[in-house]
């Protein structure tokens, strides 16, 4: 198990005046690296041949660390190269998926921004639900078995699948029919049925709320809000109901893009309330809790209640919608502020205050 003392010993050998911000070339790496450069850091992207083009064309990486395949990012020789560069790694969804939670918790001896041990709590549905319940945040009802389905539900599976394999159904029979269909399409395997997470389908408007918790300021910031474009559901809803029935196409929820939104101003108090409550609960359950970016995916019902159905305990893909800042980050900082730059600024402040131990693990 990677312990805090191990990371602190590594940091003792770092040249604090020559820190490199590093991440895997995917997900949110463009604005992570751009934000780091804006804050004066050297940047490094871990990538494979042929996938390096965006980082060269956008000129966000000072150095390139090539690996044969993405899953090599936790290899000991790669870790050594990162430590030689005084690297602080910014984890994102793709990085976590390729590295693997076990490796990050037990074998990855490079400083990570944030709390590496809270990442499992977003990946495993039972832990995620435990944390959200501890925070006393409204969440959808959970069904323990398909046989208990008695109304509209959405069925999800573990990991950051980007919505692939999710489906909606209203009865046990429909559950099994759709599950088998998704197995045939290759979206799921027969083993996945044991990990199906079945929860009530909340009818409401989707808002993905992007927060940043600063241990240095002891404050929760709202930096942006987005919504998702999902295929094929977004295409299906543009077709009249009678034609949808004739098509006989199963809906899917694969995320293909994001777009920025602002929420009704009277809802912002509720937005801050649930963010604050999650931070307090996380400190208690998975100390030191949430550090830096996190996201709550919510649905706003017609009685203006926010229901949270998912969380990310690190930078979320929707932050790509405000690479040049959002209305909220602009109000807060009076300048364009991306989530990537906000991460880099926290690291810079921590270095100045000699409190790097508060923001890495």
N, C-alpha and C positions, 0 to 999 in steps of 0.2 A: 504493500500500500504506500502510495506517495504521501508523505507526511509534510506538514507545514515546515518543520525544521529542515527537511531535505531541500525544499525550495529556497528557504532563507540562506542555507549554506551555499547554494548555487549563486544566489544574488550577491553574496559577499565577494565572490570572485569576478563579478561583472564590473565593467567600466561604466559607471553610471552616467558619464558624459558622452557615451557612445552607444546608446541603446538603439536597437533595431526593432521595429514593429513588423511582425511576420504573420502570415496567414496562408491558408490554402487557396489557390486560385479558383474560386467558385463562390456561389451564393451571394455574399455581400462584400466580397473582397475589393471590388473597385473603389467603393467609397470608404472602406476601412483604410486602405492604403493611401488614397487621396487625402483623407482627413489627417492621417499621420504625417504626411509630407507638409500639410499646411501648418501643423504644429511644430515643425522643425525636426522630425525624426527621420532617420534612414528607414527605408522600407525593403522588405524581402517577400517575394511570392514563391510559394512551393507549388510546382506545377509539373506537368508531363509534356513531352514533345508534342507539338501540334495544338496544345491547349493554351499556349502562352501568348497567342496573338493579341487578345484584348488588352493585356497588361503592357505589351510593347506599344501598341497603337495609341493607347491612352496615356502612356508614359507615367504610370503610377508606381512602378517598381524600380528601385535602384539596383536590386540584385535578384537573380533567379536561381532557385535551388531546384534542380531537376531530379525527379524520381521516376522509376519505371512505371509504377502504377500508384494510384492514390492511396491504397492501403499501406504503402511503404512509409507513410509519414511518421510512424512511431518506431521505425527501425533505429537501433542504437547509433549507427553511424550518422543518420540524419539528425538525431537529437544532439549528437556531439557538434555537428556543424552549426546547428542553431545556437547552442551555448557559446561557441566560439565567436558568434556574431553578437553576443549580448542580447539575444532575442527574447522578446516577450510575445507570445503567440496569442492571437485573438481567435477564440473558438467561434465557429458558426455552424449552422445545420449540416452542411456538407462535411466540414472538418470532423464533427462528432460522428457522423455516419461512417466515414472511412476509417477513422482512428479506432472507433469502438469504445464504449464506455468502460469496459474492463481494463483496456490498455491505458486509457486516460487516468483511471483511478489507481492503477497498480504499477504501470511501467513507463509512463511518460514523464521523464525528469527534465522538463523545460518549464519555466514559469508561464502559467496561463493567466490571462486577465480574467478576473471573476473567480467564482467558487466552483471548482471542477466537480465537487461532490453533489451539487444541486442539479447537475445536468441529468442524472438518472431520474429525477423527480418529474421531469417533463416528458421523458420517454416512456415510462411505465405508467399506464393509465390508473392503476390502483394507487400508486404513490401520488400522482398528480391530483387525483380526487381527494386523497387524504389531506394534502396541503391546502387545497382550495376550501375544503370543509373546515379545516382548522382556522382558516382566515374568516370563516363565516360569510363567504361570498356565495351568492345564489348560483347554483349549478343545476343542470338538467337531471331529472330522475334517471337512475340507472336500473337496467333490467339484468338480473343475474343469469337468466337462461332464455333462449329463443322462445321456449314454450310459454313464457310469461308475457310476450308481446300482446298488448291489447289496444294499440293505437299507433299513430305515426312515430317511428323511431329512425335514428340514423345509426348505422353500424360502422365502426371504425376498428382499425388494427394497429398494433404497436409500431413505434418508430416514426420518423419524419418522412412519410411516403408522399408528401405533397398532395394528399387527397386521393391518390390512386388506390382503388380497391374499396373505397367507401361506398355505401349504398343506403337508400331509404326503403323501408318496407312497413307494412301495417299489420302483418300476421305471421305466425310461425311458419306457415306453409310458404309464404312469399320469401321469408328469410332464407330457407333452404334452397328454394329455386334460384334466387339471385346469387347465393353463395356458390352454388355449383356452376352457374353461368360464368362467374368471375374466375373460378378455378380453370374452366375451359379456355378462357381468354388469356390465362397466364398471369393475371393480376394477383391471384392468391394461390396458396397451396392447401391441400387437405388439412395439414397441421394447423393452419391459421384459425380453424374453427374453434380451437381451444382458447384462443386469445381474442376472440371477438368482444369488442366493447360496445354494448348496446345501450343507448340512452334516448330519452324522449326527444322528439324533434320539435325544437322551439321555433315558432313562426315569428320572425322579426327581421330587423335590418342588421346586417353584419358590420361591425366596427372592430378593427384590430388596433388596439391601443398600445402605443410604444412608449415605454417608460425608461428612465435611467435613475438608478439609486446610487447616490454618491456617499460612500462611507466618510469621505473627507468633510462634506458639508452636512451629513446626516439628513439628507433631503431627497424626496422622490420628485423627479421632474417628469412632466409630460412633454415629449419631444415631437410626436407626430401621430397621425391616425391614417390608416389606409383601409381599402376594401380589396377583395380578390376578384380577378376574372377566372372562372372555373369552367372547364370543358368536361362534358358536353352540356352541363346544366344551363349555362348562360345562353347557349344556342337553342336549347329546347324551349326555354321560357319565351322565346320570341316567336314561337310557332303557335297558332291557335290551338286550343285544347282538343278540338275534334280531330285535328290533323296529328297531334301528338299521339292520340290513341291509335290512329291508323298506322303510324310509323312503328309502333311496338318496340321502341328503343329504351333500354334501361339508362337512367340518369347516372352520371359519374361526376366527380368533384375534383378533377385533376387541376391543380393551380397552374395557370399558364401566364399570369401577369398580375400586376397590382396597380391601383390608382389611388392618389391621395384624396382625402376628404376632410371636412371639418364637421364636428358634431354640434348639435344644438347647444347653445351656450349654457342653458339652464341645466344641462346634463353633466357639465364639467365637475361640479361638486361631487357627483356620484362617481365619476371617473377617478378623481383623486382619492376618494374614500376607499375604493376597492384596491387601488394601487398601494396605498398606505397599509391597508389591512394585510395584504399578501406579504409585504416586506416584513411586518412584525411577526407574522406566523412563521415565515421562512427562517428568521433569526432564531426562533425557538426550536424548530424541528430539525433544520439542517444548518447549524451554525458554521460560519458567520452569516449565513443567509444569502440573499440576492446581492450581487455586486455588479454595478454597471447596468447594461441594457437588459430589459425583459419585456415580454409582450403578453397581453391578455386578449384573446379572441372572444368577442362578445356578440350577443344578439340583443337588440333593443326592441322590446315588445311595444304594442300599441298603448300600453299604460305607462310607458316610459321607464320601464325597469330594465337594467342591464343584467343579462344572464351570461355568465362566463362558461364557455364550453371547452376551452383549451388554453394552455399557457406555453410560452417559451421562456426558458430561464437563461437566455443569452440573446445576442442580436438576432432579430427576426428578418426574414426576407423582405417583408413589407417596408423596411427602412430604406430600401432602394428608391422609394417614391419621394424621399426628401434629401437627395444627395446635395442639394443646394439649400437645404433648410426647409422647414415647414412653417405655417403661420404661428404655431405654438413655440417652436424653438426660436423663431425670430422675436417674438414678444419677450421671451425669457432672456435672450442673450443680445438682442439688438444688433444681430448680425446673422448671416446665413450659417446654420449649424447643422451638419449632418450627424447621424449617430456615430459614424466612423470618426469624425473630428471630435465629438464629445468624449469618446473613449480615449483618444490620444491626449486630449486636454486633461482628463483625470489622471492619466499616467504622468503627464508633465507636472501637474500640481503635486502629485505624490512624491515625485523625485525632488522637487524643490523643498518640500516639507520633510523629506527623509522619512516618508511613511509608505513606501512602496509595498510593504508587507500587508497593508490594509486592502490593497486592490488586486493582489495576485495570489495564486495558490499553486 
